[in-house]
Amino acid sequence: MDNNKTAGSADKGGAEEKVVTAEVWGDYVNFKELLYSLAICTAGALGGYIIAPDTPPKPLFFGLAGVLIGFIICTIVFKPKRNLIYEEGND
């Protein structure tokens, strides 16, 4: 499930640092950031569920709103690390 990849760092004089990654839907993600994202979204969902009134549909909607807020926070905090290179071709 998880692979060890090394990434060169220009800040540290080219020293290699170990980055633990996990494969999620065919893409490699930083395992540490994945755990932080799961924790943030879980906290948002539970927070929304706990503060919701007890009438039947509201805990569901408040929990979903908490997950959406957690997702927005994660997209702001954790930027993509992928570099796309477009090449001109005959295809």
C-alpha positions in Angstrom: 0.0 0.0 0.0 2.6 2.6 0.9 5.9 3.1 -0.9 9.0 5.0 0.1 10.0 7.6 -2.3 12.9 10.0 -2.0 12.7 13.6 -3.0 15.6 15.9 -3.6 15.5 19.1 -1.6 17.2 22.2 -3.0 16.8 24.0 0.4 19.0 21.5 2.2 21.9 21.4 -0.3 20.4 18.6 -2.4 20.1 16.2 0.5 17.7 13.3 -0.1 14.8 13.1 2.3 12.4 10.1 2.7 8.8 10.7 1.9 6.3 8.0 2.7 3.6 7.8 0.1 0.4 5.8 -0.3 -1.3 4.9 -3.6 -4.9 6.1 -3.7 -6.9 5.5 -6.9 -3.7 5.2 -9.0 -2.1 8.4 -7.7 0.6 8.7 -5.0 -0.1 10.9 -2.0 2.0 12.0 1.0 0.8 9.6 3.8 1.3 12.3 6.5 -0.9 14.8 4.6 -3.5 12.0 4.0 -3.8 11.4 7.7 -4.1 15.1 8.4 -6.8 15.4 5.8 -8.7 12.5 7.2 -8.5 13.9 10.7 -9.7 17.4 9.6 -12.7 16.0 7.6 -13.6 13.6 10.4 -13.5 16.4 13.0 -15.7 18.5 10.7 -18.2 15.8 10.3 -18.4 14.9 14.0 -18.5 18.6 14.9 -21.4 19.3 12.6 -23.2 16.2 13.8 -22.7 17.1 17.5 -23.9 20.7 17.2 -26.9 19.8 15.0 -30.4 20.0 16.6 -32.0 16.6 17.2 -34.7 16.8 14.5 -34.2 13.9 12.1 -32.7 15.3 8.9 -30.6 18.1 10.5 -27.7 15.9 11.9 -27.1 14.5 8.4 -27.0 17.9 6.8 -24.9 19.4 9.5 -22.4 16.5 9.2 -22.2 16.8 5.4 -21.7 20.6 5.8 -18.8 19.8 8.2 -17.2 17.4 5.7 -17.5 20.1 3.0 -15.9 22.7 5.2 -13.1 20.2 6.1 -12.6 19.5 2.4 -12.3 23.2 1.6 -9.8 23.6 4.4 -7.7 20.6 3.1 -7.7 22.0 -0.4 -6.3 25.3 0.9 -3.7 23.8 3.2 -2.4 20.9 1.2 -1.4 22.0 -2.4 -0.9 19.4 -5.2 2.7 18.4 -5.7 2.2 17.1 -9.2 4.0 18.7 -12.1 2.4 18.4 -15.5 4.6 18.7 -18.6 2.9 19.3 -21.9 4.8 18.3 -25.0 3.9 19.2 -28.5 3.3 16.1 -30.7 1.7 14.9 -33.8 -1.1 13.1 -31.9 
